[in-house]
Amino acid sequence: MPAKGQIDKTKYISFICEHCGKESSMRRIYYQRHKHHFCNRECSDLWQQSSRLKENNPYWKGGKTYDYPHSGKIKLHKKVMEEYLGRKLLPEEEIHHIDENPKNNQIENLLLCKNRLEHRQFHHKK
């Protein structure tokens, strides 16, 4: 048992941070609880942001995005609907894929819903 005020080295484990590559250590019990290990919260957050993009995100279903000047990215089905309507979509409007295939972005397969509630009703009719 270590003297008072000293750290018991047997309770700690050294590892390499998965984001920055810096050597660090943590209590063995915390190390065993987690699949990924980081030297600090900032590295953890940065790794989470970069590792959860597109193909790395377990909920990503594919799809394409387009850059809009001054307003960021927009999904392909929204771009197709906006071109068809000749205007930008309102913030509350949503697009429903009739065949429920998110990769089928033909205008014949897209339906404009006035809000989220109307969009959800299409999915709960099954």
C-alpha atoms as a printed R data frame, in Angstrom:
    type eleno elety resid chain resno       x      y       z
1   ATOM     1    CA   MET     A     1   0.000  0.000   0.000
2   ATOM     2    CA   PRO     A     2   1.426  3.411  -0.920
3   ATOM     3    CA   ALA     A     3   2.251  6.025   1.665
4   ATOM     4    CA   LYS     A     4  -0.311  8.723   2.381
5   ATOM     5    CA   GLY     A     5  -0.476 11.240  -0.471
6   ATOM     6    CA   GLN     A     6   1.201  8.918  -3.019
7   ATOM     7    CA   ILE     A     7  -0.539  7.327  -6.001
8   ATOM     8    CA   ASP     A     8  -0.890  3.549  -6.145
9   ATOM     9    CA   LYS     A     9   0.613  2.756  -9.582
10  ATOM    10    CA   THR     A    10  -1.077 -0.655  -9.715
11  ATOM    11    CA   LYS     A    11  -4.496  1.023  -9.994
12  ATOM    12    CA   TYR     A    12  -3.439  3.026 -13.083
13  ATOM    13    CA   ILE     A    13  -2.766  1.973 -16.653
14  ATOM    14    CA   SER     A    14  -0.818  3.809 -19.373
15  ATOM    15    CA   PHE     A    15  -2.253  4.139 -22.884
16  ATOM    16    CA   ILE     A    16  -1.929  6.148 -26.100
17  ATOM    17    CA   CYS     A    17  -4.656  8.726 -26.812
18  ATOM    18    CA   GLU     A    18  -6.646  7.654 -29.890
19  ATOM    19    CA   HIS     A    19  -6.945 11.233 -31.134
20  ATOM    20    CA   CYS     A    20  -3.612 12.983 -30.548
21  ATOM    21    CA   GLY     A    21  -1.305 10.025 -29.895
22  ATOM    22    CA   LYS     A    22  -0.082 11.435 -26.565
23  ATOM    23    CA   GLU     A    23   0.773  8.948 -23.804
24  ATOM    24    CA   SER     A    24  -1.510  9.252 -20.804
25  ATOM    25    CA   SER     A    25  -2.801  7.206 -17.881
26  ATOM    26    CA   MET     A    26  -6.055  6.596 -16.067
27  ATOM    27    CA   ARG     A    27  -7.453  4.365 -13.390
28  ATOM    28    CA   ARG     A    28  -7.601  0.768 -14.551
29  ATOM    29    CA   ILE     A    29 -11.315  0.443 -13.783
30  ATOM    30    CA   TYR     A    30 -12.184  3.390 -16.071
31  ATOM    31    CA   TYR     A    31  -9.925  2.042 -18.795
32  ATOM    32    CA   GLN     A    32 -11.718 -1.316 -18.709
33  ATOM    33    CA   ARG     A    33 -15.168  0.308 -18.943
34  ATOM    34    CA   HIS     A    34 -14.501  2.066 -22.260
35  ATOM    35    CA   LYS     A    35 -13.665  0.852 -25.752
36  ATOM    36    CA   HIS     A    36 -11.858  4.071 -26.775
37  ATOM    37    CA   HIS     A    37  -9.349  6.006 -24.656
38  ATOM    38    CA   PHE     A    38  -8.354  9.680 -24.686
39  ATOM    39    CA   CYS     A    39  -5.987 11.916 -22.727
40  ATOM    40    CA   ASN     A    40  -8.688 14.543 -22.056
41  ATOM    41    CA   ARG     A    41 -12.266 15.577 -22.847
42  ATOM    42    CA   GLU     A    42 -11.213 17.829 -25.735
43  ATOM    43    CA   CYS     A    43  -9.548 14.912 -27.566
44  ATOM    44    CA   SER     A    44 -12.597 12.757 -26.884
45  ATOM    45    CA   ASP     A    45 -14.959 15.379 -28.328
46  ATOM    46    CA   LEU     A    46 -12.794 15.981 -31.408
47  ATOM    47    CA   TRP     A    47 -12.532 12.248 -32.066
48  ATOM    48    CA   GLN     A    48 -16.304 11.824 -31.661
49  ATOM    49    CA   GLN     A    49 -16.979 14.597 -34.181
50  ATOM    50    CA   SER     A    50 -14.611 13.213 -36.805
51  ATOM    51    CA   SER     A    51 -15.397  9.527 -36.314
52  ATOM    52    CA   ARG     A    52 -19.177  9.936 -36.569
53  ATOM    53    CA   LEU     A    53 -19.240 11.561 -40.000
54  ATOM    54    CA   LYS     A    54 -21.133  9.898 -42.820
55  ATOM    55    CA   GLU     A    55 -19.974  6.283 -43.338
56  ATOM    56    CA   ASN     A    56 -18.622  6.036 -39.787
57  ATOM    57    CA   ASN     A    57 -21.972  6.928 -38.224
58  ATOM    58    CA   PRO     A    58 -24.037  3.789 -37.498
59  ATOM    59    CA   TYR     A    59 -27.243  5.673 -38.359
60  ATOM    60    CA   TRP     A    60 -26.043  7.051 -41.711
61  ATOM    61    CA   LYS     A    61 -28.113  5.673 -44.591
62  ATOM    62    CA   GLY     A    62 -26.066  7.121 -47.409
63  ATOM    63    CA   GLY     A    63 -27.022 10.146 -49.389
64  ATOM    64    CA   LYS     A    64 -25.483 13.191 -50.979
65  ATOM    65    CA   THR     A    65 -25.272 16.776 -49.828
66  ATOM    66    CA   TYR     A    66 -24.713 19.969 -51.762
67  ATOM    67    CA   ASP     A    67 -23.109 23.208 -50.653
68  ATOM    68    CA   TYR     A    68 -25.320 26.288 -50.700
69  ATOM    69    CA   PRO     A    69 -23.560 29.646 -50.707
70  ATOM    70    CA   HIS     A    70 -23.853 31.359 -47.296
71  ATOM    71    CA   SER     A    71 -26.144 28.672 -45.805
72  ATOM    72    CA   GLY     A    72 -24.168 25.435 -45.584
73  ATOM    73    CA   LYS     A    73 -25.090 22.004 -46.882
74  ATOM    74    CA   ILE     A    74 -28.416 20.672 -48.134
75  ATOM    75    CA   LYS     A    75 -29.469 17.074 -48.815
76  ATOM    76    CA   LEU     A    76 -30.081 15.973 -52.385
77  ATOM    77    CA   HIS     A    77 -33.818 15.271 -51.986
78  ATOM    78    CA   LYS     A    78 -34.335 18.809 -50.655
79  ATOM    79    CA   LYS     A    79 -32.358 20.274 -53.545
80  ATOM    80    CA   VAL     A    80 -34.480 18.297 -56.070
81  ATOM    81    CA   MET     A    81 -37.732 19.498 -54.446
82  ATOM    82    CA   GLU     A    82 -36.547 23.122 -54.299
83  ATOM    83    CA   GLU     A    83 -35.656 23.055 -57.995
84  ATOM    84    CA   TYR     A    84 -39.071 21.547 -58.799
85  ATOM    85    CA   LEU     A    85 -40.944 24.147 -56.715
86  ATOM    86    CA   GLY     A    86 -38.754 27.028 -57.847
87  ATOM    87    CA   ARG     A    87 -38.244 28.223 -54.265
88  ATOM    88    CA   LYS     A    88 -36.432 27.318 -51.065
89  ATOM    89    CA   LEU     A    89 -38.213 25.027 -48.626
90  ATOM    90    CA   LEU     A    90 -39.707 26.596 -45.516
91  ATOM    91    CA   PRO     A    91 -38.018 25.518 -42.252
92  ATOM    92    CA   GLU     A    92 -41.027 23.439 -41.163
93  ATOM    93    CA   GLU     A    93 -41.472 21.632 -44.510
94  ATOM    94    CA   GLU     A    94 -40.187 18.074 -44.849
95  ATOM    95    CA   ILE     A    95 -39.769 15.702 -47.781
96  ATOM    96    CA   HIS     A    96 -41.209 12.167 -47.764
97  ATOM    97    CA   HIS     A    97 -39.823  9.421 -50.009
98  ATOM    98    CA   ILE     A    98 -42.931  7.601 -51.280
99  ATOM    99    CA   ASP     A    99 -41.148  4.255 -51.715
100 ATOM   100    CA   GLU     A   100 -39.222  4.938 -48.437
101 ATOM   101    CA   ASN     A   101 -35.915  4.471 -50.270
102 ATOM   102    CA   PRO     A   102 -33.749  7.461 -49.270
103 ATOM   103    CA   LYS     A   103 -31.503  6.906 -52.291
104 ATOM   104    CA   ASN     A   104 -34.375  7.320 -54.768
105 ATOM   105    CA   ASN     A   105 -34.454 11.102 -55.178
106 ATOM   106    CA   GLN     A   106 -36.508 11.319 -58.375
107 ATOM   107    CA   ILE     A   107 -39.202 13.992 -58.155
108 ATOM   108    CA   GLU     A   108 -41.912 11.344 -58.788
109 ATOM   109    CA   ASN     A   109 -40.831  9.659 -55.545
110 ATOM   110    CA   LEU     A   110 -40.801 12.815 -53.406
111 ATOM   111    CA   LEU     A   111 -43.759 14.281 -51.544
112 ATOM   112    CA   LEU     A   112 -43.716 17.683 -49.838
113 ATOM   113    CA   CYS     A   113 -45.111 17.615 -46.290
114 ATOM   114    CA   LYS     A   114 -46.107 20.865 -44.600
115 ATOM   115    CA   ASN     A   115 -44.631 19.812 -41.226
116 ATOM   116    CA   ARG     A   116 -43.138 16.919 -39.238
117 ATOM   117    CA   LEU     A   117 -46.537 15.698 -38.034
118 ATOM   118    CA   GLU     A   118 -47.808 15.252 -41.583
119 ATOM   119    CA   HIS     A   119 -44.567 13.474 -42.515
120 ATOM   120    CA   ARG     A   120 -44.818 11.063 -39.585
121 ATOM   121    CA   GLN     A   121 -48.363 10.106 -40.550
122 ATOM   122    CA   PHE     A   122 -47.036  8.570 -43.771
123 ATOM   123    CA   HIS     A   123 -44.708  6.318 -41.789
124 ATOM   124    CA   HIS     A   124 -47.359  5.198 -39.283
125 ATOM   125    CA   LYS     A   125 -49.972  4.183 -41.883
126 ATOM   126    CA   LYS     A   126 -48.380  0.736 -42.296
